[in-house]
C-alpha cells in the first residue's frame, strides 16, 4: 500500500504584511484557469481616474472591514465583511473607499 502525502495546511489570517502604508497582494493559488489572491487594503482606495478592467470574471469577497466599490456607470456598491460580488469581464470598477482593516479574497477565473 502506498501512503499518500498529506497537503500542507496554511492559515489565511497568518498571511499579512508588516507594511500598512500601501495595499498588499498575496497570491494564494494559481492555475491556468484561475488565480486566488488575498488583498490587504490598509485604507487605500484606487487612485482617482484609474479603473480596473480585467479580461476575466472576478469574484470578490470583503473578508474584514467595509468598502465602497465604484463603477464606471456611476453606481456605488457598499460592502461589509462577508459580502461578495461577481464582476463580469470588462466591468470597469474601482475601490472608492475602504476601511483601514479591509481585506479581500479575489478569485480571477476564465
Legacy VTK file of the C-alpha trace (Angstrom):
# vtk DataFile Version 3.0
C-alpha trace
ASCII
DATASET POLYDATA
POINTS 110 float
0.000 0.000 0.000
1.347 3.437 -0.969
0.806 6.128 1.640
-0.402 9.460 0.251
1.356 12.633 1.266
-0.926 14.974 3.165
-1.275 18.514 1.812
0.194 21.278 3.932
-2.143 23.499 5.933
-1.973 27.291 5.811
-3.971 29.938 7.631
-5.380 32.988 5.834
-5.009 35.093 8.993
-1.288 34.361 9.117
-0.805 35.878 5.660
-0.276 39.533 6.410
2.133 42.341 5.756
4.181 44.479 8.071
3.806 47.469 5.718
0.470 49.145 6.352
1.167 52.174 4.149
0.279 50.516 0.826
-2.123 47.918 -0.492
-0.599 44.423 -0.383
-1.396 41.464 -2.693
-0.748 37.822 -1.719
-1.078 35.056 -4.315
-2.712 32.017 -2.680
-3.348 29.759 -5.672
-2.688 29.924 -9.393
-3.670 27.537 -12.193
-4.013 28.072 -15.945
-7.697 28.989 -15.442
-7.829 30.791 -12.080
-5.911 32.958 -9.648
-6.830 33.391 -5.979
-5.436 36.365 -4.066
-5.725 37.910 -0.639
-5.569 41.698 -0.684
-4.952 43.875 2.366
-6.054 47.396 1.511
-4.965 49.305 4.646
-7.468 52.053 3.813
-6.016 52.571 0.312
-8.529 53.414 -2.397
-7.887 53.001 -6.121
-6.119 56.092 -7.496
-8.557 58.681 -8.862
-9.175 58.204 -12.575
-7.957 54.576 -12.640
-10.436 51.766 -13.426
-9.798 48.052 -13.063
-10.735 46.404 -16.372
-9.995 42.677 -16.133
-10.180 40.216 -19.001
-11.619 37.506 -16.737
-14.583 37.090 -14.421
-13.684 38.333 -10.949
-15.302 37.104 -7.731
-14.587 39.474 -4.839
-15.346 38.952 -1.136
-14.686 41.522 1.550
-13.386 39.408 4.441
-12.931 42.171 7.012
-13.779 45.849 7.202
-16.042 47.865 4.964
-15.662 49.329 1.486
-17.370 51.115 -1.377
-16.885 49.954 -4.964
-17.491 52.482 -7.735
-18.421 51.544 -11.288
-17.792 53.447 -14.500
-21.580 53.768 -14.846
-21.576 55.999 -11.740
-23.146 53.392 -9.455
-21.723 52.737 -5.992
-21.869 49.471 -4.050
-21.365 49.436 -0.263
-19.824 46.264 1.152
-19.443 44.967 4.691
-17.431 42.000 5.950
-18.732 38.781 4.380
-20.293 40.445 1.321
-19.223 39.212 -2.096
-19.904 40.159 -5.702
-19.147 38.618 -9.095
-17.896 41.055 -11.731
-18.098 40.038 -15.380
-15.161 40.592 -17.742
-14.502 44.278 -18.536
-16.768 45.561 -15.748
-14.821 48.743 -15.036
-14.642 49.313 -11.297
-12.501 50.813 -8.550
-12.304 50.869 -4.764
-13.789 54.278 -3.970
-13.168 53.941 -0.227
-12.275 51.245 2.283
-11.618 51.000 5.994
-8.139 50.545 7.414
-8.795 46.862 8.219
-10.295 45.989 4.820
-9.066 42.673 3.445
-10.363 40.786 0.432
-10.351 37.402 -1.243
-10.354 37.771 -5.021
-10.803 34.912 -7.482
-9.979 35.625 -11.134
-11.258 32.920 -13.481
-11.582 32.476 -17.233
LINES 1 111
110 0 1 2 3 4 5 6 7 8 9 10 11 12 13 14 15 16 17 18 19 20 21 22 23 24 25 26 27 28 29 30 31 32 33 34 35 36 37 38 39 40 41 42 43 44 45 46 47 48 49 50 51 52 53 54 55 56 57 58 59 60 61 62 63 64 65 66 67 68 69 70 71 72 73 74 75 76 77 78 79 80 81 82 83 84 85 86 87 88 89 90 91 92 93 94 95 96 97 98 99 100 101 102 103 104 105 106 107 108 109
